[in-house]
Amino acid sequence: MEKYLGNKRVLLDDIKSFAKVNCPDAKSVLDIFSGTTNVARMFKQEGYVTYSNDANRFSQVLGKTYLGLSTYPEFESLKSFMVNESKFLLADRLIKDLLKNYNISESEIRELVDSRLTNSIRVFNFLNSLTEVLPFVTYTFLDYYTQYGTKSYFKSMRGTEGKRNYFSKDNAIKLDNIFYYLKSWYSSKMISESEYHFILTSIIEEVVLVANVNGTFHDFNRNKLWPNSLQDMYLKIPAVYINSGPKGFSFCDDALVVASKNNIKVDLLYIDPPYNFRQYTAYYHLLNFIACYAEIPDLDSYLDKLSFVRGQNPDDDFTSDFCFRDKFIHALDKMVCDVDPKYIIMSYYGGRNHWNHWSKGEELQDFGFNIVQDYFQSDRYCEHSYSSIVKLRQNYQSRVGEKKKIIDEYLFFAKLN
Ligand SMILES: C[S@@+](CC[C@H](N)C(=O)[O-])C[C@H]1O[C@@H](n2cnc3c(N)ncnc32)[C@H](O)[C@@H]1O
């Protein structure tokens, strides 16, 4: 999920060392705006008791797999669905992904894949073989989200009409086929919760790669299918490495609600909030739909409500206080008070945000930085500092004329009184 808005994948080493230096005795962490869960995963690998939370439902699915899995799935009841052969070598791909993400030797990884993941590979081979139209399957994704559907029509506020175009025909057929089996296995309890989330994680990650969108799902390429969406959808095994360290936990709720429940006691609160008006639940609605698809009791009623050009059920929309400039600091303070950790680390993005606006030719000022810094100077805190991380990185919000100094990422540290 490299294109997830604001994801901190390239900053993981910086966050890791910043936490080590500033919070040396911290043993538990809550990543309260976890998104891709990349940061929470890094903390888990470092041995922290880790909690993730995000308003986006798909984030919890990833969390359940990458943080919460305590044994590799065996898929004991799916023996009759296991397929040995496949055109794509899932084991090789998994070994490569594990090597990339974890500091473990290749021989250890090969041993792990051979001894613990063979059944997963066989089940995924079966799911990946489902390319043909099947008479018993209801083709929801094909019907509602592609040009070939009968229910994919949209009319925009400006009067533009068309059909949603999120998937190629072949990929939509395969997605519906995969969901047919996933749903029936899950509802008949042939797979456990964690096996269900393991497969769902793979579906979410693959949809991100083959959907006909430019990074977010707020819109799709209207008139053609881009090369990524013409690639075959092919489920990969999630690259999870289970070690002997503490288990992780994941939630899906408003950060303010999770904080106010006051049942997660952590040493460190990591905060990576949105810094602009974009509501993530709208931008990633399709992943959130996929995350709950197999569990929706009355799918027809749910689908009847799909709205907007993008095709989202408005009941799934969530408005975050952190997306409003006037509510941001108050919401931040309330959340911190309720969680009451020992330490805070907060990522801050110094580009165009709630407070920073400028026109071409104007002197750039990072007003937001001063507002956040003022907040950490309040009586609530006994220590605070910050570090600037300048990364030459792809910046999805960058515009012509935006100077590099203002798109710095910062890490704020604060210790509570
Ligand atoms: C900048 S992104 C976090 C990215 C994440 N650190 C990563 O590396 O992928 C902000 C996240 O906050 C979530 N979010 C926004 N408002 C929220 C709220 N009130 N409660 C919970 N999550 C919220 C969004 O869904 C989004 O995933």
The ligand as an SDF file (V2000), in Angstrom:
LIG
                    3D

 27 29  0  0  0  0  0  0  0  0999 V2000
   -1.9320   10.0450    7.6900 C   0  0  0  0  0  0  0  0  0  0  0  0
   -2.9690    8.6330    7.7090 S   0  0  0  0  0  0  0  0  0  0  0  0
   -2.0650    7.4910    8.6950 C   0  0  0  0  0  0  0  0  0  0  0  0
   -1.0860    6.7200    7.8730 C   0  0  0  0  0  0  0  0  0  0  0  0
   -0.4090    5.6100    8.6410 C   0  0  0  0  0  0  0  0  0  0  0  0
    0.4600    6.0980    9.6740 N   0  0  0  0  0  0  0  0  0  0  0  0
    0.3720    4.7400    7.6740 C   0  0  0  0  0  0  0  0  0  0  0  0
    1.6190    4.7060    7.7690 O   0  0  0  0  0  0  0  0  0  0  0  0
   -0.2460    4.0910    6.8370 O   0  0  0  0  0  0  0  0  0  0  0  0
   -4.2550    9.1190    8.7750 C   0  0  0  0  0  0  0  0  0  0  0  0
   -5.2130    7.9910    9.1400 C   0  0  0  0  0  0  0  0  0  0  0  0
   -6.1300    8.4650   10.1020 O   0  0  0  0  0  0  0  0  0  0  0  0
   -7.3740    7.8150    9.9100 C   0  0  0  0  0  0  0  0  0  0  0  0
   -8.3550    8.6600   10.6050 N   0  0  0  0  0  0  0  0  0  0  0  0
   -8.7140    9.9230   10.3250 C   0  0  0  0  0  0  0  0  0  0  0  0
   -9.5470   10.3990   11.2680 N   0  0  0  0  0  0  0  0  0  0  0  0
   -9.7040    9.4160   12.1750 C   0  0  0  0  0  0  0  0  0  0  0  0
  -10.4160    9.3090   13.3880 C   0  0  0  0  0  0  0  0  0  0  0  0
  -11.1300   10.3370   13.8810 N   0  0  0  0  0  0  0  0  0  0  0  0
  -10.3550    8.1460   14.0600 N   0  0  0  0  0  0  0  0  0  0  0  0
   -9.6250    7.0960   13.5950 C   0  0  0  0  0  0  0  0  0  0  0  0
   -8.9220    7.1560   12.4490 N   0  0  0  0  0  0  0  0  0  0  0  0
   -8.9620    8.3010   11.7510 C   0  0  0  0  0  0  0  0  0  0  0  0
   -7.5060    7.7150    8.4180 C   0  0  0  0  0  0  0  0  0  0  0  0
   -8.3890    6.6900    8.0260 O   0  0  0  0  0  0  0  0  0  0  0  0
   -6.0590    7.4500    8.0010 C   0  0  0  0  0  0  0  0  0  0  0  0
   -5.8160    6.1010    7.8360 O   0  0  0  0  0  0  0  0  0  0  0  0
  1  2  1  0
  2  3  1  0
  2 10  1  0
  3  4  1  0
  4  5  1  0
  5  6  1  0
  5  7  1  0
  7  8  2  0
  7  9  1  0
 10 11  1  0
 11 12  1  0
 11 26  1  0
 12 13  1  0
 13 14  1  0
 13 24  1  0
 14 15  1  0
 14 23  1  0
 15 16  2  0
 16 17  1  0
 17 18  1  0
 17 23  2  0
 18 19  1  0
 18 20  2  0
 20 21  1  0
 21 22  2  0
 22 23  1  0
 24 25  1  0
 24 26  1  0
 26 27  1  0
M  CHG  2   2   1   9  -1
M  END
$$$$
